[in-house]
Amino acid sequence: MPNKWPSPDPIVQDMETLKISDEQPYIFRLSYLGVEAQRQGKGIEFAKEIASVIFSGTENWHEGDHIKDATRRAGLDLENMEEKIGSGADHAKEIETNQQSLESVGQWGVPKFVFQGEPFFGQDRADTLRWRLDHEGLKN
């Protein structure tokens, strides 16, 4: 997948001071959509499609039909998802619960996997995780 700095960045921050803005018009919506996609059994598909739009160099990925089209390609309906999200309070609660789970194992950031108490952080550890799962007899 091509990887270019997104425009706009999903997280609004001052790049000189790295201070994150209190106003976040993109990341909360994307996060709530991600939670809803997972609830509908299409979290991975949604993440792939939306990341492809945001990080492939698509200018103004937040405008027009970019998000709607990515959602459709993932097998989801954006209007339906946004209706289920509503105010976002329920989805925000799930995100916070996930954040607390991550912190409880002494970790931060993504991608993060924990299997039998062993953390696997970063895409470069996915092969090691796959080996551990295979070793335990867990095949896909």
Residue pairs with C-beta under 8 A, 6 or more apart in sequence:
1 51
1 52
1 55
1 56
2 55
2 56
2 57
3 55
3 56
4 55
4 56
4 57
6 54
6 55
6 61
7 57
7 59
7 60
7 61
8 26
8 60
8 61
8 62
9 26
10 26
10 27
10 30
10 54
11 20
11 24
11 26
11 27
12 20
12 21
12 23
12 24
12 25
12 26
12 27
13 19
13 20
13 21
14 21
25 62
26 62
28 88
28 92
30 50
30 54
31 91
31 95
32 85
32 88
32 91
32 92
32 95
33 46
33 50
33 67
33 71
33 78
33 81
33 82
33 85
34 43
34 46
34 47
34 50
35 91
35 94
35 95
36 81
36 84
36 85
36 91
37 43
37 45
37 46
37 47
37 71
37 74
37 76
37 81
38 46
39 84
40 76
40 81
42 74
42 75
42 76
45 73
45 74
45 75
45 76
46 70
46 71
46 74
46 76
48 74
49 70
49 71
49 73
49 74
50 67
50 70
50 71
50 74
52 70
53 61
53 66
53 67
53 69
53 70
54 61
58 66
60 66
61 67
67 78
68 78
71 77
71 78
71 81
72 78
85 91
102 108
102 112
105 114
105 117
105 119
106 119
107 114
107 119
107 121
109 121
111 121
111 122
111 123
111 126
112 119
112 120
112 121
113 119
113 120
113 125
113 126
113 129
114 120
115 129
115 132
115 133
116 132
116 136
118 132
120 126
120 128
120 129
120 132
133 139
